[in-house]
Amino acid sequence: MAGRLRILFLTLYPESAASPRYRVLQFLPYLKSNRFDCTVASALSQDQYDRLKQPDIRAVRYHITETRNRVKQILTSNQYDIVFVQKAVMSAYLRGMVALLHMRTQTLVVDLDDAVHFRPPHPLRGMARMIEDRRQLEKLIRKADLVLAGNDWLRDAAAQWSDHAVTFPTVVDTDRYSPANANEGPFQIGWIGGPSTFEYVLDLREVLEPIADQTRFIGAPAAQVGWPGSTVQPWTERDEVDSIQEFSVGIMPLRKDDWARGKCGLKALQYMACGVPCIATPWGAAANIIDHNVNGLLADTPDEWRAAINQLRDAGERQRLGDAGRATVEAHYSLKSAAPALADHLRSLIQT
């Protein structure tokens, strides 16, 4: 291929959010070393995001700031061979944004790792809904030259509007996420995530509260836990692997709704890559990633969750399922194989 491909990644959030880290940023070293010139532009800078997402800040300030930033970014998009929209154009679906993007873009890629075709990440309220376009994702997907979907269900949803939708699972760096040499600490049921998904853990209160002293929540809002004995600590990227390696069991409960079905199983992959057996609700990507009692456990009812936790109190069972989980991630959900695949997808869009 002559020359280098110029690609603009329009991420919805800055790097502190998991979505751009796992769907874009972790691929950049490989892409840059393979003749891609990569520019990443978030709808909000990290400083803006930290300031404007605070609960005492009015949502309109968030939306005005991201709109101003995004319009400037889109106006430069004609300088690139490919524009890669990660998740959505903006967190609010303003009328006219897809048309503007289409006017300025040569080749468009849309990446989905949430069910954002159902609703915007941050819907507008009140009179502002008059300028909202709830069909924006449909329009964006129709104009895309390629849609990368984080699971099969998202791919099937995109396929309603595009013949160019493929499954491209979320993956992890198996050099970074790796099993600990030994975990000889007390039995610990762990969870890692953020406030938006901790509500799924709260649905397991009757299971987890009686054994609260054996639970550890990384990134959970401490005020919502309220279970005496639980360990709650803030998430940091620097410490997350060490924290997971200390878990005896990792849990990924979900609600059986369409929003949760759009999730791409990142928690399960993080646990499994570290050799930590995962218990998950059999829903969405989790049901594809985990083969029950082979490389992890699936649990639906409270009784099933209790039985799964009790099964994993046995060190031999943890070792068996943890080893199989690690092997699954290495074989199917590893950055090592996904990065070349992404490069191939992008190159295929450009005529040579």
NORJO-V109651 format. One record per run of one state. SS is the DSSP state (2 for helix, 1 for strand, 0 for the rest). FROM is the first residue (numbers start at 0). LEN is the number of residues. Records with the same first field share a line. If there is no record, write none. Layout:
BEGIN
SS = FROM-LEN, FROM-LEN
END
This chain:
BEGIN
0 = 0-4, 11-6, 23-1, 32-3, 42-3, 52-6, 75-1, 79-2, 86-7, 94-2, 104-3, 112-13, 132-3, 143-2, 149-2, 158-6, 167-4, 172-16, 192-2, 202-2, 218-3, 225-5, 233-6, 245-3, 252-5, 261-4, 273-3, 280-4, 289-2, 292-3, 298-3, 311-3, 332-1, 348-4
1 = 4-7, 35-7, 81-5, 93-1, 107-5, 131-1, 145-4, 164-3, 171-1, 188-4, 214-4, 230-3, 248-4, 276-4, 291-1, 295-3, 333-1
2 = 17-6, 24-8, 45-7, 58-17, 76-3, 96-8, 125-6, 135-8, 151-7, 194-8, 204-10, 221-4, 239-6, 257-4, 265-8, 284-5, 301-10, 314-18, 334-14
END
